[in-house]
Amino acid sequence: MITPTALSEAHMECRSLDATVPVLTDLLAFERVAHGPGWATMKHPSTPWLLTVHEAPQDSADKPAHHHFGVRVETKKEVDAAWEYLNAHAGEYGLFELKPQAYTHGSYSIHFREPGANDWEIECYEDVLRKESGGLRLGGVRSRHWEAPLDESQLRGRGYVPQAFTHGTLACSDSKAYGEFLREALGLETHDAYAHVVYLKHPATKHYVVCLERPERNERSSDFRFTLTVESPGAVEEAHQFLAAAERKIRPVALGEIEGDDRRWFLLRDADANWWEISSPR
């Protein structure tokens, strides 16, 4: 298996950076840390991984709800406040398909779509964390993802403060087999969360990806992917060689060529058509 040093980045498409970026900054507490023609890299101040947003054609399809991203607040009261604020400002920010408060897998959350057609969740685990043991299961993904909470100045006047960018999601055809691929090929930590649901993460950090068993095949572009950082450009070469040699044993993958100079990287598309990037540090 390869040995990633981090689950370092998520990537998503949107229809318009000018429409999507304000949702991320004004409503979800992200900051823009880099940008270029057709892309912007965002970071939540309490979270180590990045989110790079790529601009796609205006007529690109809505993304399935099971492929969403999530931020976390401290209390259920904040989730309720977020529901009220997002509904009041939906027209201003181009939000649609707002889904009201619900309990799912221990979280209390709402969902909405930003104008770029991506589904976002604002969640909390207040009830789970009433017991000391509540945050210990599943690699600690339900525990707080921040050392010190952000104050209201981060999003003044909204009634809620996203404290962390916690998770993304993807679909797979067989969660058990996919968990084996994640461990044995990509070197990730996995947790069987529920029937047909696997959580993946890097053991050194709490942010994670929810892998949901779904019958439909992923047809999204490589602009929807997760990045695993390895130690060095040489480690990228070794990872590519390993995946090429072990392809038949670890489920078929489509490997791209290694690219870049100072930062080396390549793409792979796994058997469930999910995209990954293996990269040396920036």
Secondary structure, DSSP 8 states (H G I E B T S, - for coil): ----SEEEEEEEEES-HHHHHHIIIIIH--EEEEEETTEEEEE-TT-SSEEEEEE--TT-----TTSEEEEE-S-HHHHHHHHHHHHHTHHHHT-EEEEEEEEETTEEEEEEE-TTS-EEEEEE-TTGGGSGGGGTSGGGTTS---SS---GGGGTTSS----EEEEEEEEES-HHHHHHHHHHTT--EEEEEETTEEEEE-TT---EEEEEE-SS-----TTSEEEEE-SSHHHHHHHHHHHHHTTTTT---EE---B-SSS-EEEEE-TTS-EEEEE---
